[in-house]
Amino acid sequence: MSTAYSNDVISSQRADETVAIPANWRTRQFAILGFIALVALWFAAVGWHSPQTESGNGDNFSIFDLAGFLVLGGVVWLTTPATWTIAATTFQEAIRRRWMTALLGFALVMLAISTFFTWMQPGEEQKFLRDFGVGFTVIMTLIVAIFLGVALIPPEIERRTIFTILSKPVTRIEFLLGKYLGLCSVLLLNIVLMSFMFLVSYALFVIRQEHGLGQALLADNQGVSKLGLVFDLVNLTKALGLQFGLVAVMGAVSLAISQIMANMTSIISCFVIYFIGQSASYWEHLAGGMGNTGPVLSAPVRAIVNTVYFVLPRLDRFDVRERLVSDLPIQLNYIVKADSSGAIYIAALLALAYFVFGDREF
């Protein structure tokens, strides 16, 4: 099935190489950029502090924490009407895929009946539910990110529809960014639907176990919901929202690798990168090369480990299930720091994909 794009797409590049963006589009971009700048200023001033009621473990500030805002601003500036059209078309085509519908339907059913599996951990039912719900949502969305990400651009080249698309007033960076934004839209839809189903199932379970909504809302340090249902739902929402950063990184990984490797090799490589990225803290410890009695790695091996650690995505920063099962709050400043590091990695991956894609002859 060929991809159809509008003939009157407005691009940032015309035949005469001049920029042609509608004034009202630029106005909206400046408004969004102004809002991003205000949020960045707030975070640099006071936002990096934890609330008094939360742990202060993440209370430190680095200039790199603002990199995520810069990357987000760059994406907003580069998103033209042509980019938006390609993203919308990519989204529409993706949700029509039968395997996508089947996978989402299966995930929603499993999350809806997740409370039936609490017998596997008697006495710790709510902790099991939190861990299962977040973990299952991540795995299902990860599958979409990888399998859909590696199948966005290569089929366009194989079907030769890429010639038709690039013959229109669409630049390669607009095409690539549009594909990625379309992928992120699909991932966001999956995260939202799965999260809603899980949160409803969790809330009903807690209300039933606490024998009523009023009792479930109490923070009495006992019962199923020790800190109250509202605290649990807010904490779970933060955790699930943080997972979108993880799958967005993996979406960029799959899109970049698909420009270099064959389809099946790309899929396997993406899963390998995911599992290694989840153990990035171990690689950080190994990169130190020190034991209790001195160095445990030779200098050449330590250099290799350092290189691997440097190029790894820090996916472990997005995993906060340990705090969920321990009834510890997830700090907003920690979410910003994790998403900022992910944004840097996404920018590097999209730049790599663009350099490879831009060198191809179409």
C-alpha positions in Angstrom: 0.0 0.0 0.0 1.6 3.2 -1.1 1.8 6.3 1.1 -0.2 9.3 0.0 0.8 12.8 1.0 -1.0 16.0 0.1 0.2 17.8 -3.0 -0.1 21.2 -1.4 2.2 20.5 1.6 4.0 23.6 2.8 7.7 22.9 3.3 10.6 24.8 4.8 12.5 24.5 1.5 11.3 25.4 -2.0 12.9 25.0 -5.3 14.8 28.3 -4.9 16.1 27.1 -1.5 14.2 29.9 0.4 12.4 29.4 3.6 8.6 29.5 3.2 6.8 29.0 6.5 3.4 30.6 7.0 3.4 33.5 9.4 0.7 32.0 11.6 2.7 28.8 11.9 5.8 30.7 13.0 3.7 32.6 15.5 2.4 29.4 17.1 6.0 28.1 17.2 7.3 31.2 19.0 4.4 30.9 21.5 5.4 27.2 22.3 9.1 28.1 22.4 8.3 30.9 24.9 6.4 28.5 27.1 9.3 25.9 27.0 11.7 28.7 27.9 9.6 29.7 30.9 9.4 26.1 32.2 13.2 25.8 31.7 13.7 29.0 33.7 11.4 27.8 36.5 13.3 24.5 36.6 16.7 26.2 36.7 15.5 28.5 39.5 13.5 26.3 41.9 12.1 23.3 40.0 15.2 21.1 40.6 14.5 21.1 44.3 12.3 18.3 45.6 9.1 19.2 47.5 9.4 19.2 51.3 7.3 16.1 51.5 9.5 14.1 49.0 13.0 12.7 49.2 15.9 15.0 48.4 18.0 12.4 46.7 17.7 14.1 43.3 18.4 17.6 44.6 21.3 18.6 42.3 21.5 20.8 39.3 23.6 20.5 36.1 23.5 22.5 33.0 22.9 19.2 31.2 19.5 19.1 32.9 18.4 21.9 30.5 19.5 20.0 27.4 16.1 18.4 27.2 14.4 21.8 26.9 16.8 22.8 24.1 16.2 19.5 22.2 12.4 20.0 22.6 12.7 23.6 21.4 14.7 22.4 18.4 12.1 19.8 17.5 9.3 22.5 17.7 11.3 24.8 15.4 12.0 22.1 12.9 8.4 20.9 12.8 6.9 22.5 9.7 3.5 21.9 8.1 5.1 19.2 5.9 6.5 17.5 9.0 3.1 17.6 10.6 1.5 16.1 7.5 3.9 13.2 7.4 3.6 12.6 11.1 -0.2 12.5 10.8 -0.1 10.2 7.8 2.4 7.9 9.7 0.1 7.8 12.7 -3.0 6.9 10.6 -1.2 4.2 8.7 0.2 2.7 11.9 -3.1 2.4 13.8 -4.6 0.6 10.8 -2.1 -2.2 11.0 -3.8 -5.3 12.2 -1.0 -6.5 14.5 -1.1 -3.1 16.2 -4.8 -3.4 17.0 -4.4 -7.0 18.1 -1.4 -6.2 20.4 -3.2 -3.2 21.9 -6.4 -5.3 22.5 -4.4 -8.1 24.1 -2.6 -5.6 26.4 -5.8 -3.9 27.5 -7.4 -7.2 28.3 -4.4 -8.3 30.3 -4.3 -5.1 32.3 -8.1 -5.2 32.9 -7.8 -8.7 34.5 -4.4 -8.0 36.2 -6.1 -8.1 39.6 -6.9 -11.8 39.1 -3.1 -12.6 39.3 -2.6 -11.1 42.7 -2.8 -14.6 44.2 0.8 -15.1 43.0 2.0 -12.7 45.8 -0.3 -13.0 48.8 0.0 -10.2 51.3 1.7 -7.9 48.8 -1.0 -7.7 46.2 -0.8 -4.0 45.6 3.0 -4.1 45.2 2.6 -6.9 42.7 0.0 -4.9 40.8 2.2 -1.8 40.6 5.2 -3.8 39.4 3.1 -5.8 36.9 1.1 -2.9 35.5 4.1 -0.7 34.8 6.3 -3.5 33.6 3.7 -5.0 31.3 2.9 -1.6 29.8 6.5 -0.9 29.1 7.1 -4.3 27.4 4.0 -4.0 25.2 4.8 -0.4 24.1 8.5 -1.4 23.6 7.4 -4.1 21.1 5.5 -1.4 19.2 8.4 1.0 19.3 10.8 -1.5 17.9 8.7 -3.4 15.3 7.0 -0.2 14.0 10.2 1.9 14.2 12.2 -0.4 12.0 9.4 -0.6 9.5 8.8 3.1 8.8 11.4 4.1 6.3 12.8 0.9 4.6 9.4 -0.1 3.1 9.1 3.4 1.6 12.5 2.8 -0.1 11.6 -0.7 -1.2 8.3 0.3 -2.7 10.0 3.4 -4.3 7.3 5.7 -2.8 10.2 7.7 -1.4 10.8 9.1 -4.9 7.3 10.4 -5.0 7.4 11.9 -1.5 10.8 13.7 -1.9 9.8 15.0 -5.4 7.2 17.1 -3.5 8.4 20.2 -1.5 9.5 18.0 1.4 13.1 18.0 2.7 14.7 14.9 4.0 14.9 16.2 7.6 11.1 17.0 7.4 10.5 13.5 6.2 12.6 11.8 8.9 11.3 14.0 11.7 7.7 13.5 10.6 8.2 9.7 10.7 9.6 9.9 14.2 6.9 12.2 15.5 4.3 9.9 14.0 5.9 7.0 15.8 5.9 8.9 19.1 2.2 9.7 18.6 1.4 6.0 18.3 3.5 5.2 21.4 1.8 8.0 23.3 -1.6 6.6 22.4 -0.6 3.1 23.5 0.8 4.4 26.8 -2.3 6.5 27.5 -4.8 3.7 26.8 -2.9 1.1 28.7 -2.3 3.4 31.6 -6.0 4.4 31.9 -7.0 0.7 31.9 -4.4 -0.2 34.5 -5.2 2.7 36.8 -8.9 2.0 36.7 -8.3 -1.7 37.5 -5.9 -0.8 40.3 -8.3 1.7 41.8 -11.2 -0.8 41.7 -9.0 -3.4 43.4 -8.0 -1.0 46.2 -11.6 0.2 46.8 -12.8 -3.4 47.0 -10.0 -4.5 49.3 -10.4 -1.5 51.6 -14.3 -2.0 51.7 -15.2 1.4 50.2 -13.9 4.5 48.6 -13.7 6.5 51.8 -11.4 4.0 53.5 -9.3 3.7 50.4 -8.6 7.4 50.4 -7.3 7.4 53.9 -3.5 7.5 54.5 -3.3 5.3 57.6 0.0 3.4 56.9 -1.9 0.1 56.9 -4.2 -1.8 54.7 -3.8 -2.2 50.9 -3.2 1.4 50.1 -1.0 2.6 53.0 -0.6 6.2 51.8 -4.1 6.5 50.3 -5.5 5.8 46.8 -4.8 9.3 45.5 -1.1 9.0 46.4 -0.9 5.7 44.6 -2.7 6.9 41.5 -0.5 10.0 41.2 2.7 8.1 41.8 1.7 5.5 39.2 0.8 8.2 36.7 4.2 9.7 37.1 5.9 6.3 36.6 3.8 5.5 33.5 4.5 9.0 32.1 8.2 8.4 32.7 8.0 5.3 30.6 7.1 7.3 27.6 10.6 8.8 27.7 12.0 5.2 27.6 10.0 4.1 24.6 10.7 7.4 22.8 14.4 6.7 23.1 13.9 3.1 21.8 11.8 4.5 19.0 14.7 6.7 18.0 17.1 3.7 18.3 14.9 1.6 16.0 14.6 4.4 13.4 18.3 5.0 13.4 19.3 1.3 13.2 16.9 0.6 10.4 19.0 3.0 8.2 22.1 0.9 8.8 21.0 -2.8 9.1 18.5 -5.2 7.6 15.0 -5.6 9.2 15.5 -8.7 11.4 19.0 -7.6 12.4 17.7 -4.2 13.4 15.0 -5.8 15.6 17.4 -8.1 17.4 19.9 -5.2 17.9 17.2 -3.0 19.4 16.2 -5.6 22.0 19.9 -6.2 22.8 20.4 -2.4 23.3 17.3 -2.3 25.5 18.4 -5.0 27.8 22.0 -3.7 28.0 20.7 -0.1 28.5 18.6 -1.4 31.5 21.8 -2.6 33.1 23.7 0.6 32.4 24.4 1.1 36.2 26.3 -2.2 36.1 28.4 -1.0 33.2 29.0 2.2 35.1 30.3 0.3 38.0 32.4 -2.0 35.7 33.8 1.0 33.9 35.4 2.1 37.2 37.5 -1.0 37.0 38.1 -1.1 40.7 37.6 -3.8 43.2 38.2 -4.0 47.0 41.9 -4.6 46.5 42.6 -2.6 43.4 41.9 -2.6 39.7 40.1 -5.7 38.4 40.3 -4.8 34.7 43.3 -4.1 32.6 43.6 -0.6 31.0 42.6 -1.8 27.4 39.6 -3.7 28.7 38.6 -0.7 30.9 38.8 1.6 27.9 36.4 -0.7 25.9 34.0 -0.9 28.8 34.1 2.9 29.2 33.3 3.3 25.4 30.4 0.9 25.7 29.1 2.7 28.8 29.4 6.1 27.0 27.3 5.0 24.0 24.7 3.2 26.0 21.3 4.8 26.6 20.7 5.2 30.3 17.4 3.3 30.2 17.7 2.4 33.9 17.0 6.0 34.8 13.4 5.5 33.6 12.7 2.5 35.8 11.2 3.6 39.1 9.3 0.4 40.0 11.5 0.0 43.1 10.1 3.3 44.4 6.6 2.3 43.5 6.6 -1.0 45.5 8.3 0.8 48.4 5.6 3.5 48.6 8.2 6.2 47.9 7.2 9.3 45.9 8.5 9.9 42.4 10.0 13.4 42.2 9.1 15.7 39.3 12.8 16.9 39.2 13.9 13.3 38.7 11.5 12.9 35.8 12.9 16.1 34.2 16.5 14.8 34.6 15.7 11.4 33.2 13.8 12.9 30.2 16.6 15.4 29.6 19.2 12.7 29.3 16.9 10.7 27.0 16.3 13.8 24.9 20.1 14.2 24.3 20.3 10.5 23.2 17.3 11.0 20.9 18.9 14.0 19.3 22.1 12.1 18.7 20.2 9.2 17.2 18.1 11.3 14.9 21.2 13.2 13.7 22.9 9.9 12.9 19.8 8.7 11.0 19.7 11.9 9.1 23.3 11.7 8.0 22.8 8.1 6.8 19.5 8.9 5.2 20.8 12.2 3.7 23.7 10.4 1.9 21.4 8.0 0.0 20.7 8.7 -3.6 16.9 8.9 -4.4 
